[in-house]
Amino acid sequence: MIQHDGRLKAAFESGVFVLKLCGDVRLTLCATLDNQAQRLADIPGLEAVMIDLRETTNVDSTALGFLAKVALAVKGRLRQSPTIVVNNPDVRRMLDVMGFEKFFTLVEAPLVELDALAELPLAKADVEAEEEELKQRILEAHRILMRINDHNREQFQPLVELLEEQLHHTAE
């Protein structure tokens, strides 16, 4: 059954870290995604990363930015780039347009199914985020996406400039 509200699950088994996104994944899960990206760099024995999007109905651009951050966190540490399993044509199209093939191997079915996926509790920052903190997360995610390719740079430049201006005025 596909969930329409976003959830994250994760497991680490035999050197493989699996992150499963379910339902409609939006900026409200970005602190949790960010925590996972940061933890990945420190996991001893990490050999592979798989992101399972088969139960994902939508991923907003902020969440995509944090998925890109996952790839950047393990870049150069693994023998192969992280794998994204995606069978929803709309989600796949979004990944293609955003240039994710540059950092990920995109496949339609996983090599191995993991039964040990545990639901991740929401990070406190996802639940109690202040408006300024949310803007900072959105800004970080879109800056990451802009570095991937020219299309993303053109798409997200106005948003990044707007957020930078808003955050600058807040800091004054």
Secondary structure, DSSP 8 states (H G I E B T S, - for coil): ---SS-EEEEEEETTEEEEEEEEEE-GGGHHHHHHHHHHHTT-TT--EEEEEEEEEEEE-HHHHHHHHHHHHHHTTTSSS--EEE---HHHHHHHHHHTGGGT-EEESS-SS--S--EE----HHHHH--HHHHHHHHHHHHHHHHHH-HHHHHHHHHHHHHHHHHHHHHH-
